Amino acid sequence: MNDLLRVHGGAPLTGELTVRGAKNFVSKAMVAALLGETSSVLRNVPLIRDVDVVAGLLRLHGVRVEYDDDAGELHFDSSNVESAHVRDIDAHAGSSRIPILFCGPLLHRIGEAFIPDLGGCHIGDRPIDFHLAILRQFGAVVDKQEQGIHITAPGGLHGTKVELPYPSVGATEQTLLTAVRASGKTELKNAAIEPEIMDLIAVLQKMGAIISVDTDRVIRVEGVERLEGFVHTSLPDRIEAASWASAALATRGDIFVRGATQPDMMTFLNTFRKVGGAFHIDDQGIRFFHPGGRLNSIVLETDVHPGFMTDWQQPLVVALTQAEGLSIVHETVYENRFGFTEALNAMGAQIQLYRECLGGLECRFGQRNFYHSAAISGPTPLHAADIVVPDLRGGFSHLIAALAAEGTSTVLGIEVINRGYEHFMRKLAALGANVEAG
């Protein structure tokens, strides 16, 4: 696919589309298949770039992976797990974070794991060190080499007590995938409890794991010697559903998102309604639409679940440029999430960034020189521009802005959007968007 998209904006998006399984769950469930001694089946799987990356990494380690696009099913045979060549892992993974989560399962299955040198990619050194510290607590030995990091467990992995300084999703996943076959008991305090984490726990329990979740963000795992395969249907992607909802609001459109479900989106739905959007829920999905009239400015703070999800923030900010008055958005999960607003300002938005915590929550980023609060004045008509996609969620937000703007925009780097939005070009066509590649 050509990496350039011409977007003729200014028309409402109307129609129907389908969202399949959650990107943030499916890739982790695929890693979990490594732990099973028998075959596994994962259903409701989207055809996205991240799925391709993980499938390739699994194949490098001897797992047979077959994908049925029509059924949206992945089939795994992990009975012959083996070591992969360093250069193959490095070439295939690119800047993906997924190899870090392979470590626990590979240590259990073959006694070693390798992480390519990720120093030059988006993840940075600090998160890697955090994951390595958790693995060391389980008894892993970490050897930093020129090409990357080699990890072994000569004495086996054993249960431990982990307390996270922040309820990190990645650190919670790392602990779960390592603890389930470690000898003894593991206690994880201040764990992430996102719906995708709970679905991963459901998969691991199906495989034979013993995991309990307390109401105070404490997860307890009793390690077992052997895990079987699983058959599981992924929960729907609440991020994609909310992205299309924001697109409906920003373009004054009407979109039925088949597959979207209410329970995992209740916080978003409340905010969507406060802004002035409308929705109807049935057993098949959720219809999101602009009911006419003006949109309302709001004060919004992102937070870990059950708060307002950080990945919902960027698409909604585009819609807030069309709300009357001053909206405040305080980002408390990621310190550098507002870089995408520069392109919106170039399209006519009025967004001012601040280092201060503009909201009721004091967060980790206050007084640390991170621009993590935004004041959005509206409504401001958006006009066409030339845009370069910065990242997955920011890129989709730019696409929404181009669809809402008058005139023809060029969006460069749309291949990034394929990482998390299945068949998004087909979906745009189904919604009547006037776009063309190249």
Sequence and secondary structure as in RCSB ss.txt:
>XXXX:A:sequence
MNDLLRVHGGAPLTGELTVRGAKNFVSKAMVAALLGETSSVLRNVPLIRDVDVVAGLLRLHGVRVEYDDDAGELH
FDSSNVESAHVRDIDAHAGSSRIPILFCGPLLHRIGEAFIPDLGGCHIGDRPIDFHLAILRQFGAVVDKQEQGIH
ITAPGGLHGTKVELPYPSVGATEQTLLTAVRASGKTELKNAAIEPEIMDLIAVLQKMGAIISVDTDRVIRVEGVE
RLEGFVHTSLPDRIEAASWASAALATRGDIFVRGATQPDMMTFLNTFRKVGGAFHIDDQGIRFFHPGGRLNSIVL
ETDVHPGFMTDWQQPLVVALTQAEGLSIVHETVYENRFGFTEALNAMGAQIQLYRECLGGLECRFGQRNFYHSAA
ISGPTPLHAADIVVPDLRGGFSHLIAALAAEGTSTVLGIEVINRGYEHFMRKLAALGANVEAG
>XXXX:A:secstr
  SEEEEEESS  EEEEE  B HHHHHHHHHHGGGBSS EEEES    HHHHHHHHHHHHTT EEEEETTTTEEE
EE TT     HHHHHHHHTT SHHHHTHHHHHHHHSEEEEE  TTSTT HHHHHHHHHHHHHTT EEEE SSEEE
EE TT  B  EEE SS  HHHHHHHHHHHTTSBSEEEEES    HHHHHHHHHHHHHT EEEE TTS EEEE  S
 B   EEE  B HHHHHHHHHHHHHTT EEEEET  SGGGHHHHHHHHHHT EEEEETTEEEEE  SS EE  EE
EB STTSB HHHHHHHHHHHTTEEEEEEEE  S TT  TTHHHHHHTT EEEEESS  SS   TTTTTT   EEE
EEE    B  EEE  SHHHHHHHHHHHHHSBEEEEEE GGGGGGTSTTHHHHHHHTT EEEE 
